[in-house]
C-alpha cells in the first residue's frame, strides 16, 4: 500500500472527482445507447424464475457507476499520477469492456459474445480490486458490490442465453 500521499488542493480534488464521474457516466451512457430496446427485449425473453424485474437494473447500475468513480478518485488522490496511472488506465479499459456488454447483448443480440465479455469484465474488476487495494483499501472495497452484481449478471447472462437460443 502506498503510504505517501500527495496533497491536492480542494479544487483539484473536486475537479478530479467530477472528471471521473463524467468519464464513468459517459461509459454508462454509451452502454445505455446500446440498451435502448432493453425494456421491451427483456420482457420478450424467456427468463429464469429468479431473474430480477427489468426496472431494478437502472438503479443498481447507477449506484455501481457512482461507487466505481469514487473508487477511482480515491486511487487518484492516493499518490502521484505516475504512481496511480496504471491503476487508472486499467479503470479506463474496464469501462470500455463494461459499455460493450450492452451493445453485444441488447443491440447485436449476441448472447454468447456477451457472456465472454462479462466474464472478461469480471476478471478486470477482480484485477482492479487487487490493484486498487495497493492504493486504497476503501477503493478496493467499494468495488465489491460491483463484483457481486457482475457475478450475478454473468449467471443471468448464461441462463438467458441458454433459454433463448433463437434470439441470442
Z-matrix of the N, CA and C atoms (Angstrom, degrees):
N
C 1 1.449
C 2 1.519 1 108.61
N 3 1.302 2 116.18 1 137.45
C 4 1.458 3 121.40 2 179.73
C 5 1.519 4 108.37 3 -76.69
N 6 1.330 5 116.31 4 127.24
C 7 1.452 6 119.15 5 -176.13
C 8 1.519 7 112.24 6 -101.57
N 9 1.324 8 118.61 7 -26.86
C 10 1.455 9 119.78 8 179.95
C 11 1.523 10 109.17 9 -83.42
N 12 1.323 11 115.13 10 123.72
C 13 1.452 12 120.00 11 -178.26
C 14 1.524 13 109.52 12 -106.16
N 15 1.294 14 114.57 13 141.53
C 16 1.451 15 121.18 14 174.68
C 17 1.513 16 107.06 15 -84.02
N 18 1.294 17 116.64 16 140.40
C 19 1.465 18 120.08 17 177.93
C 20 1.519 19 108.51 18 -94.94
N 21 1.311 20 114.93 19 105.23
C 22 1.456 21 120.59 20 175.20
C 23 1.521 22 108.67 21 -93.22
N 24 1.315 23 115.77 22 146.44
C 25 1.463 24 119.34 23 177.63
C 26 1.530 25 109.30 24 -67.45
N 27 1.328 26 114.73 25 163.95
C 28 1.454 27 120.59 26 178.56
C 29 1.515 28 110.16 27 -57.31
N 30 1.335 29 117.68 28 -43.46
C 31 1.466 30 121.53 29 -179.52
C 32 1.520 31 111.83 30 -65.48
N 33 1.311 32 117.47 31 -39.77
C 34 1.468 33 120.33 32 177.39
C 35 1.523 34 110.60 33 -62.60
N 36 1.323 35 116.23 34 -41.28
C 37 1.458 36 119.74 35 -179.30
C 38 1.525 37 111.27 36 -66.80
N 39 1.317 38 117.12 37 -42.79
C 40 1.467 39 120.74 38 178.46
C 41 1.525 40 109.71 39 -64.65
N 42 1.335 41 116.26 40 -45.43
C 43 1.473 42 120.10 41 -179.37
C 44 1.525 43 110.78 42 -61.58
N 45 1.323 44 117.05 43 -42.29
C 46 1.465 45 120.28 44 -179.86
C 47 1.531 46 110.80 45 -65.78
N 48 1.320 47 116.90 46 -41.74
C 49 1.465 48 119.84 47 178.60
C 50 1.527 49 110.59 48 -63.49
N 51 1.317 50 116.64 49 -45.45
C 52 1.467 51 120.23 50 179.11
C 53 1.533 52 109.95 51 -61.80
N 54 1.326 53 117.17 52 -43.47
C 55 1.463 54 120.90 53 179.77
C 56 1.534 55 111.28 54 -62.02
N 57 1.317 56 117.02 55 -44.91
C 58 1.462 57 119.96 56 179.32
C 59 1.524 58 111.88 57 -66.93
N 60 1.334 59 117.30 58 -36.80
C 61 1.464 60 119.80 59 174.47
C 62 1.528 61 110.52 60 -63.58
N 63 1.340 62 116.80 61 -43.74
C 64 1.472 63 120.56 62 179.67
C 65 1.525 64 111.72 63 -62.89
N 66 1.323 65 117.11 64 -44.98
C 67 1.470 66 120.97 65 179.43
C 68 1.526 67 110.21 66 -62.15
N 69 1.319 68 115.56 67 -43.40
C 70 1.469 69 120.60 68 -178.89
C 71 1.523 70 110.88 69 -66.39
N 72 1.335 71 116.36 70 -45.31
C 73 1.461 72 119.68 71 179.00
C 74 1.526 73 111.65 72 -69.72
N 75 1.325 74 118.25 73 -26.59
C 76 1.467 75 120.72 74 173.88
C 77 1.525 76 109.73 75 -64.84
N 78 1.322 77 116.42 76 -44.41
C 79 1.475 78 119.97 77 176.08
C 80 1.527 79 110.01 78 -60.26
N 81 1.330 80 116.38 79 -41.48
C 82 1.466 81 120.34 80 177.77
C 83 1.525 82 110.53 81 -62.44
N 84 1.317 83 117.06 82 -41.26
C 85 1.465 84 120.85 83 -179.97
C 86 1.521 85 111.43 84 -65.53
N 87 1.320 86 116.43 85 -41.43
C 88 1.472 87 120.11 86 177.89
C 89 1.526 88 109.67 87 -62.14
N 90 1.305 89 116.75 88 -43.18
C 91 1.460 90 120.36 89 176.39
C 92 1.525 91 111.59 90 -64.26
N 93 1.326 92 116.68 91 -38.64
C 94 1.467 93 118.95 92 -178.00
C 95 1.521 94 111.99 93 -70.00
N 96 1.313 95 117.85 94 -27.53
C 97 1.463 96 119.53 95 174.69
C 98 1.529 97 109.52 96 -62.66
N 99 1.313 98 116.21 97 -38.83
C 100 1.459 99 120.24 98 175.43
C 101 1.511 100 113.16 99 -69.31
N 102 1.323 101 116.30 100 -14.03
C 103 1.468 102 121.46 101 -177.65
C 104 1.520 103 112.96 102 -106.48
N 105 1.300 104 117.94 103 16.10
C 106 1.471 105 119.57 104 -176.22
C 107 1.524 106 112.69 105 -56.22
N 108 1.316 107 117.24 106 -35.56
C 109 1.468 108 119.74 107 179.65
C 110 1.532 109 112.31 108 -93.53
N 111 1.318 110 117.52 109 9.36
C 112 1.466 111 121.09 110 -175.08
C 113 1.527 112 113.95 111 -57.76
N 114 1.335 113 120.15 112 -45.55
C 115 1.471 114 117.73 113 -177.72
C 116 1.534 115 112.96 114 -57.65
N 117 1.316 116 116.78 115 -47.35
C 118 1.468 117 118.95 116 -179.94
C 119 1.522 118 111.04 117 -70.03
N 120 1.331 119 117.17 118 -43.90
C 121 1.460 120 121.63 119 -179.38
C 122 1.528 121 110.60 120 -59.72
N 123 1.324 122 117.20 121 -44.21
C 124 1.459 123 122.27 122 -178.76
C 125 1.532 124 110.47 123 -62.10
N 126 1.342 125 117.03 124 -40.04
C 127 1.473 126 120.90 125 178.66
C 128 1.530 127 111.79 126 -65.79
N 129 1.334 128 117.50 127 -29.10
C 130 1.461 129 121.39 128 -177.15
C 131 1.526 130 112.86 129 -83.23
N 132 1.304 131 117.60 130 -15.12
C 133 1.459 132 121.62 131 -177.85
C 134 1.523 133 111.82 132 -76.65
N 135 1.323 134 115.28 133 151.59
C 136 1.456 135 120.69 134 165.86
C 137 1.528 136 105.21 135 -77.73
N 138 1.315 137 116.37 136 122.80
C 139 1.462 138 120.94 137 -176.27
C 140 1.512 139 110.41 138 -116.09
N 141 1.328 140 116.92 139 149.36
C 142 1.471 141 118.41 140 172.78
C 143 1.531 142 108.36 141 -66.39
N 144 1.303 143 116.65 142 155.55
C 145 1.455 144 121.35 143 -178.30
C 146 1.516 145 114.42 144 -59.95
N 147 1.312 146 117.21 145 -23.03
C 148 1.455 147 121.61 146 -177.77
C 149 1.535 148 112.92 147 -94.37
N 150 1.340 149 117.25 148 5.91
C 151 1.468 150 120.62 149 179.92
C 152 1.524 151 109.62 150 -66.54
N 153 1.326 152 117.77 151 136.78
C 154 1.466 153 119.97 152 178.81
C 155 1.528 154 110.72 153 -72.62
N 156 1.315 155 116.30 154 160.09
C 157 1.467 156 118.82 155 175.71
C 158 1.534 157 109.83 156 -66.79
N 159 1.309 158 116.09 157 149.95
C 160 1.458 159 121.12 158 -176.69
C 161 1.515 160 114.36 159 -57.51
N 162 1.335 161 117.80 160 -33.00
C 163 1.459 162 121.02 161 -177.27
C 164 1.532 163 112.87 162 -65.34
N 165 1.314 164 117.78 163 -19.68
C 166 1.469 165 121.46 164 -176.82
C 167 1.531 166 112.76 165 -72.10
N 168 1.317 167 117.63 166 -27.21
C 169 1.456 168 120.60 167 -173.56
C 170 1.528 169 113.01 168 -64.82
N 171 1.310 170 118.04 169 -42.21
C 172 1.471 171 120.68 170 -179.28
C 173 1.520 172 112.92 171 -59.43
N 174 1.335 173 118.74 172 -54.75
C 175 1.466 174 119.33 173 178.65
C 176 1.532 175 113.12 174 -62.21
N 177 1.331 176 116.72 175 -39.29
C 178 1.471 177 119.18 176 -179.98
C 179 1.525 178 110.40 177 -62.37
N 180 1.332 179 116.33 178 -48.58
C 181 1.461 180 119.11 179 -178.97
C 182 1.517 181 112.01 180 -66.72
N 183 1.325 182 118.29 181 -35.33
C 184 1.468 183 120.39 182 178.04
C 185 1.526 184 110.59 183 -59.60
N 186 1.316 185 115.79 184 -45.59
C 187 1.464 186 120.16 185 177.83
C 188 1.529 187 110.83 186 -63.64
N 189 1.325 188 116.76 187 -44.45
C 190 1.468 189 120.19 188 -177.46
C 191 1.524 190 111.59 189 -65.23
N 192 1.331 191 118.06 190 -41.05
C 193 1.468 192 120.12 191 177.99
C 194 1.527 193 110.82 192 -63.38
N 195 1.308 194 116.95 193 -37.96
C 196 1.464 195 120.14 194 178.17
C 197 1.523 196 110.64 195 -65.32
N 198 1.329 197 116.83 196 -44.96
C 199 1.465 198 120.26 197 177.68
C 200 1.527 199 111.47 198 -61.60
N 201 1.343 200 116.93 199 -40.70
C 202 1.471 201 120.78 200 178.25
C 203 1.521 202 111.10 201 -58.70
N 204 1.330 203 116.01 202 -48.32
C 205 1.463 204 120.25 203 -177.14
C 206 1.523 205 111.27 204 -63.84
N 207 1.319 206 116.66 205 -42.14
C 208 1.470 207 119.80 206 178.72
C 209 1.526 208 110.25 207 -65.03
N 210 1.324 209 117.29 208 -39.31
C 211 1.468 210 120.51 209 177.45
C 212 1.522 211 110.46 210 -61.77
N 213 1.332 212 117.03 211 -44.85
C 214 1.470 213 120.03 212 178.33
C 215 1.524 214 110.37 213 -62.58
N 216 1.313 215 117.09 214 -38.24
C 217 1.462 216 121.25 215 178.00
C 218 1.531 217 111.07 216 -63.85
N 219 1.324 218 116.97 217 -41.61
C 220 1.468 219 119.92 218 177.48
C 221 1.521 220 111.10 219 -61.84
N 222 1.321 221 116.43 220 -37.72
C 223 1.465 222 119.87 221 176.30
C 224 1.520 223 109.59 222 -65.73
N 225 1.324 224 117.32 223 -46.89
C 226 1.468 225 121.45 224 -179.61
C 227 1.521 226 111.37 225 -55.85
N 228 1.314 227 117.53 226 -44.13
C 229 1.460 228 119.89 227 -175.51
C 230 1.525 229 113.34 228 -81.02
N 231 1.334 230 117.13 229 -2.41
C 232 1.468 231 120.48 230 -177.80
C 233 1.529 232 113.36 231 -80.02
N 234 1.304 233 117.83 232 -13.77
C 235 1.465 234 119.36 233 -178.04
C 236 1.517 235 111.07 234 -172.09
N 237 1.304 236 115.30 235 -173.14
C 238 1.457 237 119.56 236 178.92
C 239 1.520 238 109.93 237 -67.41
N 240 1.315 239 115.46 238 159.24
C 241 1.462 240 119.41 239 179.60
C 242 1.525 241 110.27 240 -61.12
N 243 1.325 242 117.19 241 -32.67
C 244 1.464 243 119.58 242 177.70
C 245 1.528 244 111.32 243 -61.56
N 246 1.332 245 116.72 244 -36.80
C 247 1.468 246 120.52 245 -179.35
C 248 1.524 247 113.02 246 -80.38
N 249 1.314 248 116.98 247 -24.95
C 250 1.470 249 119.89 248 -176.27
C 251 1.526 250 113.14 249 -104.74
N 252 1.320 251 117.77 250 -6.63
C 253 1.473 252 121.59 251 -173.18
C 254 1.528 253 112.78 252 -57.03
N 255 1.319 254 118.46 253 -45.06
C 256 1.469 255 119.30 254 -176.83
C 257 1.528 256 111.11 255 -66.75
N 258 1.324 257 117.45 256 -36.76
C 259 1.470 258 120.49 257 177.20
C 260 1.525 259 110.04 258 -65.24
N 261 1.329 260 116.90 259 -41.23
C 262 1.456 261 120.54 260 -179.24
C 263 1.534 262 111.57 261 -72.79
N 264 1.313 263 117.20 262 -31.49
C 265 1.470 264 119.96 263 174.68
C 266 1.532 265 110.11 264 -66.95
N 267 1.309 266 117.03 265 -41.27
C 268 1.465 267 121.27 266 175.39
C 269 1.527 268 109.88 267 -59.43
N 270 1.315 269 116.27 268 -41.18
C 271 1.465 270 121.41 269 177.08
C 272 1.528 271 110.36 270 -58.76
N 273 1.327 272 116.77 271 -44.72
C 274 1.461 273 120.60 272 179.04
C 275 1.514 274 112.84 273 -63.59
N 276 1.316 275 117.49 274 -43.58
C 277 1.471 276 121.41 275 178.26
C 278 1.526 277 109.68 276 -61.32
N 279 1.306 278 116.02 277 -43.18
C 280 1.466 279 120.55 278 -179.64
C 281 1.534 280 110.75 279 -61.76
N 282 1.350 281 117.83 280 -36.36
C 283 1.465 282 120.24 281 178.68
C 284 1.526 283 111.71 282 -63.97
N 285 1.329 284 116.55 283 -36.90
C 286 1.470 285 120.43 284 177.57
C 287 1.523 286 109.79 285 -64.05
N 288 1.311 287 116.92 286 -46.76
C 289 1.466 288 121.38 287 179.84
C 290 1.530 289 109.97 288 -63.48
N 291 1.318 290 116.55 289 -39.49
C 292 1.452 291 121.51 290 178.10
C 293 1.530 292 110.85 291 -60.31
N 294 1.321 293 117.51 292 -50.16
C 295 1.470 294 121.60 293 -178.05
C 296 1.524 295 111.83 294 -64.65
N 297 1.320 296 117.18 295 -33.01
C 298 1.458 297 121.46 296 -178.16
C 299 1.520 298 112.47 297 -64.16
N 300 1.336 299 117.68 298 -32.22
C 301 1.461 300 119.98 299 -176.16
C 302 1.522 301 111.96 300 -56.49
N 303 1.322 302 117.61 301 -46.50
C 304 1.467 303 120.64 302 -178.32
C 305 1.519 304 111.79 303 -59.56
N 306 1.317 305 115.99 304 -39.03
C 307 1.465 306 119.76 305 178.32
C 308 1.524 307 110.77 306 -66.07
N 309 1.326 308 115.98 307 -44.75
C 310 1.467 309 119.23 308 -179.81
C 311 1.523 310 111.55 309 -61.86
N 312 1.312 311 117.15 310 -44.54
C 313 1.465 312 120.34 311 -173.51
C 314 1.524 313 112.32 312 -81.94
N 315 1.336 314 117.79 313 -51.99
C 316 1.458 315 120.96 314 -171.28
C 317 1.523 316 114.70 315 -91.36
N 318 1.324 317 118.21 316 -32.80
C 319 1.471 318 119.99 317 -177.03
C 320 1.528 319 111.73 318 -92.23
N 321 1.326 320 116.03 319 -41.02
C 322 1.464 321 119.76 320 -173.84
C 323 1.527 322 112.69 321 -105.18
N 324 1.338 323 118.32 322 -2.13
C 325 1.469 324 124.23 323 176.35
C 326 1.527 325 112.65 324 53.05
N 327 1.313 326 115.78 325 44.60
C 328 1.457 327 122.35 326 -178.96
C 329 1.528 328 109.72 327 -110.89
N 330 1.339 329 116.04 328 77.37
C 331 1.461 330 120.94 329 -176.76
C 332 1.515 331 114.16 330 -59.41
N 333 1.334 332 117.12 331 -41.01
C 334 1.468 333 120.04 332 179.03
C 335 1.513 334 112.18 333 -67.19
N 336 1.324 335 116.64 334 -44.71
C 337 1.472 336 120.48 335 177.71
C 338 1.524 337 110.69 336 -64.82
N 339 1.347 338 116.55 337 -37.70
C 340 1.463 339 120.32 338 177.01
C 341 1.524 340 110.66 339 -63.40
N 342 1.331 341 116.84 340 -37.12
C 343 1.465 342 120.55 341 177.95
C 344 1.529 343 110.66 342 -64.51
N 345 1.321 344 116.95 343 -45.54
C 346 1.467 345 120.16 344 176.86
C 347 1.532 346 109.82 345 -59.92
N 348 1.327 347 115.89 346 -43.34
C 349 1.460 348 120.99 347 179.69
C 350 1.519 349 111.56 348 -60.66
N 351 1.326 350 117.44 349 -45.48
C 352 1.462 351 119.52 350 -176.25
C 353 1.528 352 111.10 351 -70.53
N 354 1.325 353 117.43 352 -29.53
C 355 1.473 354 119.69 353 175.06
C 356 1.519 355 110.68 354 -69.25
N 357 1.328 356 116.65 355 -38.10
C 358 1.474 357 120.15 356 174.40
C 359 1.525 358 109.39 357 -64.67
N 360 1.337 359 116.45 358 -41.74
C 361 1.466 360 120.47 359 177.27
C 362 1.521 361 110.28 360 -58.92
N 363 1.335 362 117.50 361 -44.01
C 364 1.460 363 121.10 362 179.12
C 365 1.535 364 110.77 363 -58.24
N 366 1.324 365 115.78 364 -45.10
C 367 1.475 366 119.86 365 178.84
C 368 1.520 367 111.28 366 -62.90
N 369 1.336 368 116.68 367 -40.63
C 370 1.469 369 120.16 368 179.01
C 371 1.531 370 111.18 369 -64.75
N 372 1.315 371 116.96 370 -39.47
C 373 1.471 372 120.03 371 178.10
C 374 1.530 373 109.87 372 -64.59
N 375 1.322 374 117.29 373 -45.28
C 376 1.470 375 120.44 374 178.48
C 377 1.526 376 110.71 375 -60.50
N 378 1.329 377 116.55 376 -43.06
C 379 1.470 378 120.70 377 177.21
C 380 1.522 379 110.32 378 -64.23
N 381 1.325 380 117.02 379 -42.49
C 382 1.456 381 120.89 380 178.64
C 383 1.521 382 111.14 381 -60.54
N 384 1.325 383 116.64 382 -41.11
C 385 1.465 384 119.91 383 177.84
C 386 1.523 385 110.85 384 -60.13
N 387 1.314 386 115.35 385 -41.68
C 388 1.475 387 119.51 386 179.72
C 389 1.524 388 111.22 387 -65.93
N 390 1.331 389 115.93 388 -45.37
C 391 1.468 390 120.70 389 -179.33
C 392 1.532 391 110.39 390 -68.17
N 393 1.327 392 117.20 391 -42.80
C 394 1.463 393 120.43 392 179.69
C 395 1.525 394 111.19 393 -63.26
N 396 1.334 395 116.99 394 -33.52
C 397 1.471 396 121.89 395 -179.73
C 398 1.531 397 110.83 396 -55.09
N 399 1.324 398 116.15 397 -36.57
C 400 1.475 399 120.43 398 -179.70
C 401 1.525 400 112.18 399 -65.36
N 402 1.323 401 116.18 400 -24.04
C 403 1.465 402 121.02 401 -177.20
C 404 1.524 403 112.14 402 -102.50
N 405 1.330 404 116.16 403 -38.92
C 406 1.464 405 120.92 404 -177.13
C 407 1.523 406 108.73 405 -158.97
N 408 1.299 407 115.27 406 116.50
C 409 1.463 408 119.05 407 178.67
C 410 1.530 409 110.70 408 -65.14
N 411 1.323 410 116.54 409 -34.76
C 412 1.459 411 120.17 410 177.34
C 413 1.529 412 110.55 411 -63.52
N 414 1.320 413 116.96 412 -42.97
C 415 1.469 414 120.63 413 178.54
C 416 1.523 415 110.58 414 -59.26
N 417 1.296 416 116.25 415 -43.96
C 418 1.460 417 120.47 416 178.63
C 419 1.525 418 110.72 417 -62.97
N 420 1.310 419 116.76 418 -45.47
C 421 1.464 420 121.08 419 -179.46
C 422 1.530 421 111.37 420 -63.87
N 423 1.318 422 117.39 421 -32.27
C 424 1.465 423 120.82 422 -179.93
C 425 1.529 424 111.92 423 -66.57
N 426 1.318 425 117.03 424 -18.21
C 427 1.463 426 121.20 425 178.35
C 428 1.531 427 112.88 426 -87.39
N 429 1.316 428 117.41 427 -9.71
C 430 1.472 429 120.13 428 -178.56
C 431 1.535 430 112.88 429 -60.64
N 432 1.336 431 119.97 430 -45.63
C 433 1.477 432 117.72 431 176.88
C 434 1.532 433 112.40 432 -59.64
N 435 1.301 434 116.47 433 -35.30
C 436 1.465 435 122.07 434 177.51
C 437 1.530 436 110.66 435 -63.80
N 438 1.324 437 116.47 436 -46.19
C 439 1.466 438 120.43 437 178.47
C 440 1.533 439 110.54 438 -62.07
N 441 1.317 440 116.68 439 -41.52
C 442 1.472 441 120.17 440 178.93
C 443 1.524 442 111.22 441 -65.65
N 444 1.331 443 117.36 442 -41.86
C 445 1.462 444 120.60 443 179.05
C 446 1.522 445 110.81 444 -64.64
N 447 1.322 446 117.17 445 -43.16
C 448 1.469 447 120.21 446 179.66
C 449 1.528 448 110.25 447 -68.82
N 450 1.305 449 118.35 448 -30.96
C 451 1.472 450 120.87 449 173.37
C 452 1.525 451 109.64 450 -61.26
N 453 1.320 452 115.85 451 -48.85
C 454 1.457 453 120.84 452 177.59
C 455 1.527 454 110.78 453 -62.15
N 456 1.329 455 116.73 454 -45.19
C 457 1.468 456 121.07 455 -179.11
C 458 1.525 457 111.32 456 -63.39
N 459 1.314 458 117.54 457 -32.46
C 460 1.469 459 120.82 458 178.03
C 461 1.525 460 110.81 459 -64.36
N 462 1.321 461 116.60 460 -45.23
C 463 1.461 462 120.88 461 178.48
C 464 1.527 463 109.80 462 -65.88
N 465 1.328 464 116.57 463 -39.59
C 466 1.463 465 120.59 464 177.45
C 467 1.524 466 110.67 465 -64.07
N 468 1.328 467 117.35 466 -44.13
C 469 1.465 468 122.03 467 177.31
C 470 1.529 469 109.62 468 -56.81
N 471 1.318 470 117.25 469 -48.30
C 472 1.464 471 121.41 470 -179.74
C 473 1.532 472 110.57 471 -60.77
N 474 1.331 473 116.34 472 -46.05
C 475 1.464 474 120.10 473 -177.97
C 476 1.522 475 111.48 474 -63.11
N 477 1.318 476 116.90 475 -44.99
C 478 1.466 477 120.19 476 179.63
C 479 1.521 478 110.43 477 -64.11
N 480 1.306 479 116.84 478 -40.26
C 481 1.465 480 121.22 479 178.80
C 482 1.533 481 110.16 480 -61.51
N 483 1.319 482 116.80 481 -40.93
C 484 1.462 483 120.95 482 178.86
C 485 1.523 484 112.25 483 -69.24
N 486 1.323 485 116.73 484 -36.04
C 487 1.469 486 120.71 485 -177.55
C 488 1.526 487 113.88 486 -81.07
N 489 1.334 488 117.45 487 -14.42
C 490 1.454 489 121.55 488 -174.28
C 491 1.526 490 112.07 489 -131.40
N 492 1.314 491 118.56 490 57.32
C 493 1.473 492 119.09 491 -175.83
C 494 1.538 493 113.87 492 -62.72
N 495 1.332 494 117.49 493 -28.32
C 496 1.474 495 119.54 494 -178.74
C 497 1.530 496 110.77 495 -76.03
N 498 1.312 497 117.45 496 -31.29
C 499 1.467 498 120.93 497 -177.70
C 500 1.513 499 112.70 498 -85.45
N 501 1.297 500 116.51 499 -31.78
C 502 1.455 501 120.32 500 -174.52
C 503 1.502 502 109.73 501 -119.21
